[in-house]
Amino acid sequence: MKNKFLKNNKNLKNEIKKITSTVLEVNKNVINNKSGPNSIDEWDSLKHLNIILACEEYFNIKFTNQELIELLDIDTIHEVIKEKLV
């Protein structure tokens, strides 16, 4: 699965947005690259944790404690996951 996402950077970001929209129960079109807890009302602390857990499961990765602190928007989540999939 990892190589599938590495070949198409846009595909990776779209998958993250899809996961996020599913967890938040909002339309995927509401989510942009800068979306995070400060810009989407439904994105509270519990749902943030659920987004992180869903990404870990979907991409078969684990975030470090330091990374968890940094994962505050779609762009950052994307960059960290991209690094883990290399």
Secondary structure by P-SEA (a helix, b strand, c coil): caaaaaacaaaaaaaaaaaaaaaaccccccccccccccccccccaaaaaaaaaaaaaaacccccaaaaaacccaaaaaaaaaaaac
